[in-house]
């Protein structure tokens, strides 16, 4: 019984669309994060003096601190964006697919 359902799901064009959309979105968010992290590491490697420059005179807070914190915050934001879309659009697509497979079989 389950094998039949799995075959119906795998052959359904909506399943292929769901997988493609989800993979594309995950790759986009991963690429954004990779570029940001890689850029930060490149700054550490090639511009440590710039990162170590205080934000303003008389402070010990350097440019690198808010950039590092911003990188962490952006990772949480991108995770939230994925969760929102997964619980919204991707979940609707999954439920539609399951309805089609159950009732059209």
N, C-alpha and C positions, 0 to 999 in steps of 0.2 A: 504493500500500500504506500509506504513512504517513498519507495523508489520511484513509483509512478508520479507522485507529487513533485519529487525533486526533478524529475525529467521534464515535467510540465513547466516548472519554474525556470529551469535552465534554458528551455526553448522559447520562453515568452519574450517578445521584443521589449516589453516594459522592464523586465529584469536586466536585460543588456543595457538599456538606457539608464537605469538606476545605478548599475555598477560603473558605467562610464562617467556619469555625472559626479558620483561620489569620489571616484579616483581622481578625476580632473580637479575637483575642489580641494581634496586633500593634498594633491601635488602642488597646487598653487599656494596654499598656506604654508606648506613645507618649504617651498622655494623662497617665499618671503622671509621666513624665519632663518633659513640658511644664509641668505644674502645679508641679513642684518647681523647675525652672529659672526659670519666671516668678515664682514666689514669692521666690526668691533675688534676682532682679533688682529686684523690688518692695522688698525689704528694703534693697538698696543705694540705691535711689532715695529711699525715704521714711523709712528709719531708719538712716542711716549712722552716727549716734552710737551707737546700740545695737550695731551690728555692730563698731564700733571700740572698744568697751569691752573692757578686758583681762579674761581669764578669771578671774584672781585678782590681787590686789595684788602688784606687784613683777615682773610678767611682761610681755613685749612681745607675747605671743600673745593675739590678740583673738578675740571670738566668731565673727567672719567666717571665720577660718582653718579651724577644724574644720568649720564648715558647708560651706565650699567644698570641702574634702577629702571630706566626707561625700557631697556631691552627685556628685563624680567616682566615688567607690566605689559609690554606688547605681547609677550608669549601667552600671558593669561588672557588678554583680549582676543587673540587669534584662536585660542582654545574655546573661549566662550562663543565666538562667531561660528566655529564648527559645530559645537553642541546645539546652538540655536537652529542652525540649518538642518542638522541631523534629526533633531526632534520635531522639526516642522516639515519641510519639503520632502526629505528623504523618508521620514516615517509615513507621510501620506502616500508616497509612491509605493512603499512596501505594503501598506494595508490594501491599496488598490490591487497590487499584484496578487496578494493572497486571496482577495475576493474573487478575482478572475480565475485563478487556478482552482479554487474550491468549487465554484459554481458553474464553471464552463467545462469541467472535466467529465 
